[in-house]
Amino acid sequence: MAPAIISLIVLTIMAFFFVTDKLPLALTSMLGAVALVLAGVLPKENLFSAFSGSTIVLLAAMMVIGSALFHTGIAEKMSNIIVKVTGTSENGILVATVLVATILSSICSGVAVVAMLLPIVIGISMKAGVSVSRQMIPLAFAASFGCNLTLVGAASNVVVNGQLESLGAAPLTFLELGKVGLPICIFGILYFLTIGKKFLTQGDKSDKDYLMEFTGKSSESDSHGFSRLKASLCLVILAVVLIAMSVNSSSFPMHLVATAGALIMILTGCIKEHEAYKAIDWSTIFIVGGMSAVSKAMDVSGAGLMISNGAIRLLGEHPSKTAVLFVIFILTCLLTNIMMNTSTALLVTPLFIPIAFALDINPASIAVAICVAASCPFLTPVGSGTNTLVVRPGNLGFMDFFKPGLGMTVLITVVSMIFIPIFWPL
């Protein structure tokens, strides 16, 4: 049997377990990766390669930094201030969460934004007595669609722009993506205040024991008073980390900056060593590690390419330009929920941009569609680190993402299909 077919069969079986919640997400992810190695699709040296990769390191380091906000008392102080502004209403907290996450993710890694805001949002929700679970999805989704405001909002944007230029087309400018990104963000916020709110998790499913551990309140011995010195140190370290991440220098990549920040937090006493270990959620680490291996298998087996080519063939020899844009958008959107945004961008950009040239379609419009669609990991909890980070705090399952995610995906597709042809005529 062809490796591509085996990959798709394994992925289908994994999707069944994701949807039914018969197995934990982390276990399903790792079992799928192991099955692909045993089937000979994925080289065995790739099975655990992600665990030494930059994404895992970035996630773990940002978990430590996020937890330090609690242990220094900053999260509680900020929660009190924000609750005074928003009140204790769910809508007020939701708007504040989505707005801040959207703005920050335009210049900083979505994973970093979620990790930084997670303790604050948890603190606000607990202080106001509203569902922690219901605030997790808006936080994660806003950190994803907010990256469409600028070219550096997501690594996938940079990847697409670089390949666009290397293939002979004019690159996008820093704020150009915001022409479609701004309408997406506006409609995204309105979505959660109206229809999307109805699809959020009912009640509060959050794991209270985990939240008490994460916030440093699991026992009297671990309780923390507010230290102005440590709080100031924590804020300075956090600010430096975020600024360095927004610069996104090749000399100081995000995972290196985050690791240095986490280590300095421990050295300065903002968080103790044993507390840092507790802050790292291993189920999230294994979800990302397993799905990274599955994503690699989709690439090396040709399964992703098979899906892409099949979709293009369905359009026929003389398709309409709008139909091509739509199919590319939907296909990229589906793949990013499996392969994560950067991997998806690397796969589809060199395939679709030449097609744009061949069909006399504006390559910039296709590039923008890929950028936006690659930042739509709303259907699964494994599509992005922004999603996996909120799984444990909210105790969320597959359908908790899929229900609001489907509506968000449809909304962004419609907005994109309207605004992309306006600003980048086909």
N, C-alpha and C positions, 0 to 999 in steps of 0.2 A: 504494500500500500504506500502511496506517495506520502512523503513527510508533511506536505501541506494539508492533505486530507486528515492525517492523524492529528495534527495540531487543531484543526477545526472540530474534530470529534471530541477531543479532550476538553476544548473550550466549551463546547455544548454541554458536556457532562458537568463541568464546573458551574456553568450558568444555572443548571438545574438546582445544584446545592446552594448556590447564592440566593436564588429566588425563594426556595423552600425553607431556608435556615435550618436544614437538617444537620449541618455541620458548622462549626465556627468558621468565620471568614478566613482567619489565619490558617486553619487546618486545610481548608479547601484550596487555598492559594498554594501552599507548600505541596500538597498531594498532587495537584495538577502539574507543578514543576517537576516533581520526582517522576511522575508517569511519563512525561515527555523525554526525560533523560533515559529511563528504562526502555522506551520505545526507539531510542536511537535518533530522535529528532534534534535534541539539544545536547551538545557536548557536555560531558560530566563536569568539566572545569567551569562551566557557566552556571551550574546549579546554585552555588553560593557566592558567586562573584559579586552580586549586588550588595552583599553584606559588608563588603569592603569598599563599596562605591560611594560617591559623593552624596547621593540622595539619602541613603540610610544615615550617614554621618550628620547631614544637615538636620534631619528629623530628630535624631536623638539629642543633638546639641540644643536645638530650639526648645525641646521639651524641658530640658534642664533650666534654660533661661526663663521660660514661661513659669515654671514652678517657683523660681527664685523670686518672682514678683509677689507671690503669696508669702513666702518665708521671710521677706523683709517688711511685710505689711503694706507694700505699695498697692497691691491689688485691692485690698480692703478700703484703703483711703480713697482710691480712684473710684471704686464702686459707690462709696458714700456720696462723693461729689456728683457722679453721673446720675444717681438715683434722685438727687435733689432737683436736677434739671429735667429728667425724663419722667419723673414720678414713678409709681409702681405699676403702671399699666404695661401690659405686654406689647402693645403697639408702640409706645414711646421707646421702650428698650430695644425693640426690633429695628426701628428706624435708626436709632443711634448706632447700633451694631453694624447694620448694613452700610450706612453712610461712611463710617470710619474705615471699615474693611475695604470698601470700594476705593476710597481716596488713597489709602496706603498701598494697596496692591497695584496702583498705577505706576509706582516707582520702585516697589520692593517685591521680592519673592512672595507669592501667595502663601506658601508654607510658613514663611517667617511671619507673615501678617497674622495667620490663624494662630500660630504658636504664641505670639505676643498678646493677642486679644483674648485668647481662650480663657486664661485665668481671670481676666477682668469681666468677661461676659458671664462666666460661672458665678463670680462674686456678686455681680449685679442681680442676676436671676435669683440667687439664694437670698440676697438681702431683700429683694422685692417680693419674694414668695411666689415667683412664676416658674413655669416649667423650664428646666435646664435643657431638656431634650429638644423642645420646640425652638430654642434659640440657636442650636448647633447648625442646622441646615442653612438658614439665612447667612450665618457667618461664613460657612465654607463656600457657598455659592457666590457670595459677593466678592470673596477673595479671588474667585476664578473669573467672573465677568468684568471685574474692575481692571484686570490687566489689559483690557482692550483700549484703555484710554491713551496709552503711550507705547512706543516701540519696545521699551525695555521692561514692560510690565510682566512679560513671561519669556522664558528662555526659548520657547517655540517661536515667538515673534522674531527674535534675533536670528534663529536658524532659517526661517522662511525668507527673511529679508536678505540674508547672506547668499542663499541659493538663488534667489531672484536676480541678484546682481551678477552672480557667477554665470548664470544662464543667458546673460546679455540684455536684461531688462533694467530699467531705471529703478533704483531702490526706493523704498518708502522713507519718508522723513520722520522725525521723532514724534510729532504730534498728529501725523496724517491718519493714523489708525483711529484716532479719537473721533473722526467724522462719523464713523459708525459706532464706535465705542460709547460715546456719550448718550445717544439715543438708547442703546442697549442697557446702560446703567440706569437711566431714568425709568424705563419700562420695567427693569428688573426690580427696582425698589417698589414701584406701584404694584407689581405682581404679588409681592409678599404681603402687601397691605390689603389686598383684595382676594383674588382667586387662590393664589398660592398658599395663603394662610390656612385655608380649609384643608389642604393636603398635608400639612405638617403633622407630626406625631401627636396623637391624642393623649392628653395627660402628660405625666412625667415618668419616663422609663429609665432615667439616669440611675447609675449605680452609686448609691449614697456612700457606701464604704470606700469605693474608689475615689469619689470626690473628696471625702474627708482626708484620705491619704494624700491626694494631689495638693490639697490646700494646706497641708501641714497641721491638720487639726485631729488627727487620728487618735492621739493620746495626749494626756496632760503633759507628759515629758517632752513631747514634740511641739508644744504650743509656743507661739512666738509673740513677744511684745513688739511694738513699733520702735525701731531704731533709726533715728534721723540720719546717722552716719552711714549705716548700711543701706538705707533706702536711697540716699543720695548717690552712693557708689553704684548701686544697682541701676539707677536711672542713667547715669553717665555711661556705664558699660553698654546698656541697651541702646542708647542713642548712637554710640560709636558703631555698634554692630549694624544697626539699621542704615546708617549713612554709608558705611563701607559696602553693604549689600546693594544699595541703590546705585553706587558707582559701578559695581559689577566688573571690577578690574580682573584681567587674566592673571595678574600677579598675586591677587588676593581673592580667590574664588569664594563663593558664598559659604561653602561647607567649612573652609579653613577659618573664615571670619567667625562663623557661629561656634566652632569648636574652641577657638581662642577665647571667645566671650564666655562660654560655659566654664572653661577652666579658670578664668580670672574670677568668675562668680564664686567658685569653690575656694580659691586661694584667699580671697578677701573676706570670706565668711558670710557672703550673702546667702549661701546655701551650703549645708554640710555635705560631706561626701556621701554618706549613707542616704541622705535625702535626695541627692542627685540620681543615685541608682534607682530609687523608688519612683522618681519622676519619669523615667523612661518606660513607656508602655510597650512591652515586648510583643503583644498581639499586633499592634500597628507595625512594628518593625518586620514581623514575619509576613504580614499581608503585602507590604511593599516589596520585600525580598522575593517572595514567591511570584508575585505578579510581574516583577522585573524579568524573572527567568522565563515566564510564559510569553511576555512581550518579545524577548529575544528569540524565542522559538518561532513565534509568528513571523518574525523578520527572516531568520536564516532558512526556514522551511519554505518560504515563498507564499505562505498562507495569506499574508496581508496583500501581497502583490496580486495573488489570484483573485481576491475580492475586488480589488481596484480595477483590474483589467476586465473582470466580468461585468462590473457596473458600467464601464465605458462602452463595452461591446453592445450592451442593451440599448444604448442611445442611437445606434445605427451610424451610417456613413455621413449623413448631413443633418445632425441634430440642431435644434435651436440653441442659441447662445445662453438663453435663460435656463433652459433645461440642463445644459452642461454645468452651469454655475450651481444650480440646485443639487444635482447629483453629487458633485464634488463636495459641496457643503455637508450634505447628509452623510456621505461615506466617511469623510474626515471626522465628523462628529461621532459616528458609531465606533470608529477605530480608536479614537482618543479615550473612550470609556473602557477599552481593553488594554491598549498599549501605552497609555499616558501621552501627554501632549508633545514632548520633545521627540520621542520615538516616532510618533505618528507624523509629525512635521518632516522629519528626516526621510520617512518612507514615501509620502505622497507628493512632496514638493517637486522633486526631480522627475516625477511621473506626470504630474498635471500641468506644470508650466509649459513644457514642450507641446502638450496637447493644445494649450491655449494659443501658442504660436501657429500650430498647424491649422487650427480652425479660425484663425484671425480674430481671436478674442483678446481683449486687453489683459495682458498678464498681471497687471497690478490688481485687477478685480479678483482674479483667481487667488493671488497671494493673500489678499485681505480676507477672502472667504476661508482660506486654510487657517490663517491666524485666529480668526474668531471661532471657527468650528473646533480647532484644536484646544480651545479654552472652554469647551462645553462638556466637562466630565460629570454631568449632572445625573446620569442614569444609574450609576453604580457607586458603591462605597470604595471601590478599588481603582477608580479612574484617575485619581490625583491624590497627592499627599495632603492637599487641603481637605479632602474628604476623609481619608483614613485617620487623620488627627482627631476628628470629632466623633469617631465611631465609639470609642470606649467611654469618654465623658458622658455622651448622650445615650449610651447603651443602644445604639441604633443598628437596625438590620437592613437588608437589601431594599425592601419595599419602602422603608422610611426615606430612602434617597430617590427611588424610582418614581413614586407618586408625584412629589413636587418637582422632581427633575424632568419628567416628561413634559409637564406644562412649561417649565423654563426653557427647555430645548425647542419646543414649538414656537414659543414667543420670540426667542433670539433668531430662529430661522426666518420667521416672518419679517422681523425688523431688518435683518441682514439682506433679505431678498428685495426689500424696498429701497434701503439706503445705499447698498453697494453699487447698483447700476446708476444711481443718481450722481454719486461722487466719483465713481470710476466707470464711466460709460463702457458697455460691452463692445 
